[in-house]
Amino acid sequence: MESNLQLPVRMLNEYVYCPRLAYMEWVQGEWRDNTDTEAGRHAHRRVDKKSGNLPEAGEQDEDAPVHARSLTLSHDSLGLIGKLDLVEGEWVQLSVFQCRLSQRRHQRLRAELENEIRREEDHVLIFRLGRADSDIADCVSLGRSFAPLVREPIVI
């Protein structure tokens, strides 16, 4: 017999944090609000009001940003259910292509891309890796400005 009982993701999170506390809250029903939880519930009212919708897969309008609150997500085979407070963003398409090009074809591809892209919106990175036995590598950025991430160690 198959069950469609779904476990709240919040319950799973609380169990991972502290199994005893999760048992007390979810099985024994022991819970008392305190000043912090009451303040959190009050602050959370806005995101708990459902608004907006996610577009169906493949139907996203490139010019319309996504903005939705209080979305319920579930996964039947995992038996989980949860609520997203806020989903927002803009349409992004990432594509990766590997091309083996001569210097001449590389220059032609770059010129064609320069003519095709919308410079204020699009961003194209071309990584030239060079030969396997060489340490020559470079990156060309076309379109919107690009600043590579600078990663530095964090000493604690």
TINU-747815 format. One record per residue: residue number from 1; residue in one letter; x, y, z of N, C-alpha, C in turn. Coordinates in steps of 0.05 Angstrom, whole numbers. Layout:
BEGIN
+-----+----+--------+--------+--------+--------+--------+--------+--------+--------+--------+
!   i ! aa !     nu !     nv !     nw !    cau !    cav !    caw !     cu !     cv !     cw !
+-----+----+--------+--------+--------+--------+--------+--------+--------+--------+--------+
! NUM !  A !      X !      Y !      Z !      X !      Y !      Z !      X !      Y !      Z !
...
+-----+----+--------+--------+--------+--------+--------+--------+--------+--------+--------+
END
This chain:
BEGIN
+-----+----+--------+--------+--------+--------+--------+--------+--------+--------+--------+
!   i ! aa !     nu !     nv !     nw !    cau !    cav !    caw !     cu !     cv !     cw !
+-----+----+--------+--------+--------+--------+--------+--------+--------+--------+--------+
!   1 !  M !     17 !    -24 !      0 !      0 !      0 !      0 !     18 !     25 !      0 !
!   2 !  E !     13 !     42 !    -19 !     29 !     66 !    -21 !     17 !     89 !     -6 !
!   3 !  S !     35 !    104 !      8 !     25 !    127 !     24 !     33 !    152 !     11 !
!   4 !  N !     15 !    172 !     11 !     23 !    198 !      0 !     27 !    218 !     23 !
!   5 !  L !     36 !    208 !     46 !     43 !    224 !     69 !     69 !    239 !     62 !
!   6 !  Q !     70 !    265 !     66 !     93 !    281 !     60 !    104 !    293 !     86 !
!   7 !  L !    130 !    291 !     89 !    144 !    301 !    112 !    152 !    330 !    107 !
!   8 !  P !    145 !    349 !    125 !    154 !    376 !    120 !    184 !    379 !    121 !
!   9 !  V !    196 !    393 !    102 !    225 !    397 !    101 !    234 !    410 !    127 !
!  10 !  R !    218 !    427 !    138 !    226 !    440 !    164 !    230 !    419 !    186 !
!  11 !  M !    213 !    399 !    186 !    216 !    378 !    206 !    242 !    363 !    202 !
!  12 !  L !    249 !    357 !    177 !    274 !    343 !    171 !    298 !    361 !    180 !
!  13 !  N !    296 !    386 !    174 !    318 !    405 !    182 !    321 !    405 !    213 !
!  14 !  E !    299 !    406 !    227 !    300 !    407 !    256 !    311 !    381 !    267 !
!  15 !  Y !    304 !    358 !    254 !    315 !    333 !    263 !    345 !    331 !    260 !
!  16 !  V !    355 !    341 !    237 !    384 !    342 !    232 !    398 !    359 !    253 !
!  17 !  Y !    386 !    382 !    260 !    397 !    400 !    280 !    398 !    386 !    307 !
!  18 !  C !    375 !    375 !    316 !    374 !    362 !    342 !    351 !    343 !    343 !
!  19 !  P !    356 !    317 !    340 !    335 !    297 !    340 !    316 !    298 !    365 !
!  20 !  R !    327 !    303 !    388 !    311 !    304 !    412 !    292 !    328 !    411 !
!  21 !  L !    302 !    351 !    403 !    284 !    375 !    401 !    262 !    370 !    380 !
!  22 !  A !    270 !    358 !    357 !    250 !    352 !    337 !    228 !    334 !    348 !
!  23 !  Y !    236 !    314 !    363 !    216 !    295 !    375 !    197 !    310 !    394 !
!  24 !  M !    209 !    327 !    410 !    193 !    342 !    429 !    173 !    360 !    415 !
!  25 !  E !    182 !    373 !    394 !    164 !    392 !    380 !    143 !    378 !    362 !
!  26 !  W !    152 !    358 !    346 !    135 !    347 !    326 !    119 !    323 !    336 !
!  27 !  V !    129 !    308 !    355 !    115 !    284 !    365 !     99 !    291 !    390 !
!  28 !  Q !    113 !    303 !    409 !    100 !    310 !    435 !     85 !    336 !    434 !
!  29 !  G !     89 !    352 !    413 !     75 !    377 !    411 !     83 !    398 !    431 !
!  30 !  E !    108 !    396 !    441 !    117 !    416 !    461 !    130 !    439 !    447 !
!  31 !  W !    117 !    462 !    449 !    127 !    486 !    437 !    115 !    510 !    452 !
!  32 !  R !    132 !    529 !    458 !    124 !    554 !    470 !    137 !    577 !    455 !
!  33 !  D !    121 !    596 !    447 !    132 !    620 !    434 !    148 !    635 !    455 !
!  34 !  N !    169 !    649 !    445 !    183 !    668 !    461 !    184 !    694 !    446 !
!  35 !  T !    198 !    713 !    457 !    199 !    740 !    444 !    210 !    738 !    416 !
!  36 !  D !    230 !    722 !    412 !    243 !    719 !    385 !    224 !    706 !    365 !
!  37 !  T !    211 !    684 !    373 !    193 !    671 !    354 !    168 !    688 !    347 !
!  38 !  E !    159 !    703 !    367 !    136 !    721 !    361 !    144 !    743 !    342 !
!  39 !  A !    168 !    754 !    347 !    178 !    775 !    329 !    182 !    764 !    301 !
!  40 !  G !    193 !    740 !    299 !    197 !    727 !    273 !    171 !    722 !    259 !
!  41 !  R !    151 !    713 !    273 !    125 !    708 !    261 !    113 !    734 !    250 !
!  42 !  H !    116 !    755 !    266 !    106 !    781 !    257 !    121 !    791 !    232 !
!  43 !  A !    147 !    788 !    232 !    163 !    797 !    209 !    157 !    780 !    185 !
!  44 !  H !    149 !    756 !    189 !    145 !    737 !    167 !    118 !    740 !    153 !
!  45 !  R !    101 !    756 !    164 !     74 !    759 !    152 !     74 !    765 !    123 !
!  46 !  R !     92 !    782 !    114 !     93 !    791 !     86 !     99 !    768 !     68 !
!  47 !  V !    120 !    752 !     74 !    127 !    730 !     56 !    107 !    707 !     58 !
!  48 !  D !     91 !    706 !     79 !     71 !    685 !     81 !     46 !    690 !     65 !
!  49 !  K !     43 !    715 !     54 !     20 !    721 !     37 !     27 !    713 !      8 !
!  50 !  K !     13 !    694 !     -2 !     18 !    684 !    -29 !     15 !    705 !    -50 !
!  51 !  S !     34 !    708 !    -67 !     32 !    727 !    -90 !     50 !    718 !   -112 !
!  52 !  G !     42 !    724 !   -137 !     57 !    716 !   -160 !     57 !    686 !   -165 !
!  53 !  N !     66 !    678 !   -188 !     68 !    650 !   -196 !     93 !    645 !   -212 !
!  54 !  L !    103 !    621 !   -211 !    125 !    614 !   -227 !    114 !    606 !   -255 !
!  55 !  P !    128 !    614 !   -276 !    119 !    606 !   -303 !    123 !    576 !   -307 !
!  56 !  E !    108 !    564 !   -324 !    111 !    536 !   -331 !    138 !    533 !   -346 !
!  57 !  A !    149 !    510 !   -344 !    175 !    504 !   -357 !    173 !    511 !   -387 !
!  58 !  G !    192 !    526 !   -397 !    193 !    533 !   -425 !    175 !    557 !   -432 !
!  59 !  E !    160 !    568 !   -414 !    142 !    590 !   -420 !    151 !    617 !   -407 !
!  60 !  Q !    176 !    619 !   -398 !    186 !    643 !   -385 !    190 !    665 !   -406 !
!  61 !  D !    178 !    688 !   -401 !    182 !    711 !   -418 !    209 !    723 !   -410 !
!  62 !  E !    227 !    726 !   -430 !    254 !    735 !   -425 !    254 !    763 !   -413 !
!  63 !  D !    235 !    780 !   -418 !    234 !    807 !   -409 !    220 !    810 !   -382 !
!  64 !  A !    207 !    790 !   -372 !    192 !    792 !   -347 !    207 !    778 !   -324 !
!  65 !  P !    213 !    793 !   -304 !    227 !    781 !   -281 !    207 !    762 !   -266 !
!  66 !  V !    218 !    742 !   -253 !    203 !    724 !   -237 !    201 !    735 !   -208 !
!  67 !  H !    177 !    735 !   -197 !    174 !    745 !   -169 !    149 !    731 !   -158 !
!  68 !  A !    154 !    714 !   -138 !    131 !    700 !   -125 !    138 !    695 !    -96 !
!  69 !  R !    117 !    696 !    -79 !    120 !    691 !    -50 !    103 !    667 !    -42 !
!  70 !  S !    113 !    654 !    -21 !     99 !    633 !     -7 !     91 !    610 !    -27 !
!  71 !  L !    111 !    598 !    -39 !    106 !    577 !    -58 !    110 !    550 !    -45 !
!  72 !  T !     91 !    532 !    -48 !     93 !    505 !    -37 !    105 !    487 !    -58 !
!  73 !  L !    126 !    472 !    -49 !    139 !    453 !    -66 !    137 !    426 !    -53 !
!  74 !  S !    134 !    405 !    -69 !    133 !    378 !    -58 !    147 !    359 !    -78 !
!  75 !  H !    155 !    336 !    -67 !    168 !    315 !    -83 !    156 !    289 !    -74 !
!  76 !  D !    139 !    277 !    -92 !    124 !    253 !    -84 !    142 !    230 !    -77 !
!  77 !  S !    162 !    224 !    -94 !    178 !    200 !    -89 !    196 !    203 !    -65 !
!  78 !  L !    204 !    228 !    -58 !    219 !    233 !    -33 !    201 !    236 !     -9 !
!  79 !  G !    176 !    242 !    -14 !    157 !    245 !      8 !    162 !    271 !     24 !
!  80 !  L !    171 !    292 !     10 !    177 !    317 !     24 !    159 !    339 !     13 !
!  81 !  I !    153 !    358 !     31 !    138 !    382 !     24 !    150 !    406 !     39 !
!  82 !  G !    151 !    429 !     26 !    162 !    453 !     39 !    151 !    478 !     26 !
!  83 !  K !    158 !    500 !     38 !    148 !    526 !     28 !    172 !    544 !     23 !
!  84 !  L !    173 !    556 !      0 !    193 !    577 !     -6 !    182 !    604 !      1 !
!  85 !  D !    197 !    619 !     16 !    187 !    646 !     23 !    186 !    664 !     -1 !
!  86 !  L !    207 !    665 !    -17 !    209 !    684 !    -39 !    226 !    672 !    -61 !
!  87 !  V !    216 !    675 !    -86 !    231 !    667 !   -110 !    231 !    692 !   -128 !
!  88 !  E !    254 !    701 !   -134 !    256 !    724 !   -153 !    281 !    722 !   -169 !
!  89 !  G !    280 !    733 !   -193 !    303 !    732 !   -210 !    296 !    740 !   -238 !
!  90 !  E !    316 !    739 !   -255 !    312 !    746 !   -283 !    320 !    722 !   -300 !
!  91 !  W !    310 !    721 !   -324 !    315 !    700 !   -343 !    345 !    700 !   -349 !
!  92 !  V !    357 !    677 !   -348 !    386 !    674 !   -354 !    389 !    648 !   -370 !
!  93 !  Q !    404 !    650 !   -391 !    410 !    626 !   -407 !    441 !    623 !   -407 !
!  94 !  L !    450 !    601 !   -398 !    478 !    595 !   -398 !    483 !    572 !   -419 !
!  95 !  S !    502 !    577 !   -436 !    508 !    556 !   -456 !    538 !    553 !   -457 !
!  96 !  V !    547 !    529 !   -460 !    576 !    524 !   -462 !    581 !    509 !   -488 !
!  97 !  F !    601 !    518 !   -503 !    608 !    506 !   -528 !    638 !    501 !   -528 !
!  98 !  Q !    646 !    479 !   -538 !    675 !    474 !   -542 !    680 !    474 !   -572 !
!  99 !  C !    699 !    491 !   -580 !    706 !    493 !   -608 !    736 !    491 !   -611 !
! 100 !  R !    745 !    476 !   -631 !    773 !    474 !   -637 !    777 !    490 !   -663 !
! 101 !  L !    788 !    514 !   -660 !    790 !    533 !   -682 !    819 !    541 !   -687 !
! 102 !  S !    824 !    546 !   -713 !    849 !    558 !   -720 !    848 !    588 !   -711 !
! 103 !  Q !    870 !    601 !   -711 !    871 !    629 !   -703 !    853 !    646 !   -721 !
! 104 !  R !    853 !    640 !   -747 !    836 !    655 !   -765 !    806 !    650 !   -760 !
! 105 !  R !    798 !    625 !   -755 !    770 !    619 !   -749 !    761 !    631 !   -722 !
! 106 !  H !    780 !    631 !   -704 !    775 !    643 !   -677 !    768 !    673 !   -680 !
! 107 !  Q !    784 !    687 !   -696 !    780 !    715 !   -701 !    753 !    720 !   -715 !
! 108 !  R !    746 !    703 !   -734 !    721 !    705 !   -748 !    697 !    701 !   -729 !
! 109 !  L !    699 !    680 !   -712 !    678 !    674 !   -693 !    674 !    698 !   -674 !
! 110 !  R !    696 !    709 !   -664 !    694 !    732 !   -646 !    681 !    756 !   -660 !
! 111 !  A !    688 !    762 !   -685 !    676 !    784 !   -699 !    646 !    779 !   -703 !
! 112 !  E !    638 !    755 !   -710 !    610 !    749 !   -714 !    594 !    751 !   -688 !
! 113 !  L !    606 !    742 !   -666 !    593 !    746 !   -640 !    590 !    775 !   -632 !
! 114 !  E !    610 !    791 !   -638 !    609 !    820 !   -632 !    585 !    832 !   -646 !
! 115 !  N !    579 !    823 !   -671 !    557 !    834 !   -686 !    530 !    824 !   -677 !
! 116 !  E !    529 !    800 !   -665 !    503 !    787 !   -658 !    493 !    794 !   -630 !
! 117 !  I !    511 !    798 !   -611 !    502 !    801 !   -584 !    490 !    828 !   -578 !
! 118 !  R !    473 !    829 !   -558 !    463 !    854 !   -548 !    481 !    863 !   -525 !
! 119 !  R !    498 !    882 !   -530 !    521 !    889 !   -512 !    511 !    897 !   -484 !
! 120 !  E !    488 !    909 !   -482 !    479 !    918 !   -456 !    466 !    896 !   -440 !
! 121 !  E !    460 !    873 !   -453 !    447 !    851 !   -439 !    464 !    825 !   -439 !
! 122 !  D !    476 !    819 !   -461 !    490 !    793 !   -464 !    519 !    795 !   -453 !
! 123 !  H !    528 !    772 !   -446 !    556 !    770 !   -437 !    567 !    744 !   -447 !
! 124 !  V !    588 !    745 !   -463 !    601 !    722 !   -474 !    630 !    721 !   -465 !
! 125 !  L !    638 !    698 !   -455 !    666 !    694 !   -447 !    678 !    673 !   -466 !
! 126 !  I !    700 !    680 !   -478 !    715 !    661 !   -495 !    741 !    654 !   -481 !
! 127 !  F !    743 !    628 !   -474 !    768 !    619 !   -461 !    784 !    604 !   -482 !
! 128 !  R !    808 !    614 !   -487 !    826 !    600 !   -505 !    846 !    586 !   -487 !
! 129 !  L !    844 !    560 !   -488 !    861 !    544 !   -469 !    888 !    538 !   -480 !
! 130 !  G !    892 !    541 !   -506 !    919 !    535 !   -517 !    924 !    505 !   -520 !
! 131 !  R !    947 !    499 !   -527 !    955 !    470 !   -530 !    960 !    457 !   -503 !
! 132 !  A !    957 !    431 !   -503 !    961 !    416 !   -478 !    989 !    419 !   -467 !
! 133 !  D !   1009 !    422 !   -485 !   1037 !    424 !   -476 !   1046 !    453 !   -473 !
! 134 !  S !   1026 !    472 !   -471 !   1033 !    500 !   -468 !   1018 !    512 !   -445 !
! 135 !  D !   1029 !    533 !   -433 !   1015 !    546 !   -411 !   1001 !    572 !   -420 !
! 136 !  I !    998 !    575 !   -446 !    985 !    599 !   -456 !    954 !    595 !   -454 !
! 137 !  A !    941 !    612 !   -440 !    912 !    612 !   -437 !    903 !    641 !   -433 !
! 138 !  D !    880 !    648 !   -445 !    870 !    674 !   -441 !    839 !    674 !   -442 !
! 139 !  C !    828 !    696 !   -434 !    799 !    699 !   -433 !    791 !    726 !   -446 !
! 140 !  V !    772 !    725 !   -464 !    762 !    749 !   -477 !    733 !    752 !   -468 !
! 141 !  S !    726 !    777 !   -461 !    699 !    782 !   -452 !    685 !    801 !   -472 !
! 142 !  L !    662 !    792 !   -482 !    646 !    808 !   -501 !    620 !    816 !   -488 !
! 143 !  G !    610 !    840 !   -494 !    584 !    848 !   -483 !    587 !    862 !   -456 !
! 144 !  R !    568 !    856 !   -439 !    567 !    869 !   -412 !    594 !    866 !   -398 !
! 145 !  S !    600 !    885 !   -381 !    626 !    884 !   -368 !    628 !    859 !   -350 !
! 146 !  F !    652 !    850 !   -346 !    657 !    826 !   -331 !    681 !    831 !   -313 !
! 147 !  A !    677 !    824 !   -288 !    699 !    825 !   -268 !    703 !    798 !   -256 !
! 148 !  P !    726 !    785 !   -261 !    729 !    758 !   -249 !    729 !    759 !   -219 !
! 149 !  L !    720 !    738 !   -207 !    720 !    736 !   -178 !    748 !    735 !   -167 !
! 150 !  V !    753 !    751 !   -147 !    779 !    750 !   -134 !    776 !    733 !   -108 !
! 151 !  R !    790 !    712 !   -107 !    788 !    694 !    -84 !    813 !    697 !    -67 !
! 152 !  E !    808 !    703 !    -42 !    830 !    705 !    -23 !    825 !    688 !      1 !
! 153 !  P !    846 !    678 !     13 !    842 !    661 !     37 !    830 !    677 !     60 !
! 154 !  I !    815 !    664 !     76 !    804 !    676 !    100 !    817 !    663 !    124 !
! 155 !  V !    831 !    678 !    140 !    845 !    668 !    163 !    828 !    673 !    188 !
! 156 !  I !    822 !    652 !    202 !    806 !    655 !    226 !    823 !    651 !    251 !
+-----+----+--------+--------+--------+--------+--------+--------+--------+--------+--------+
END
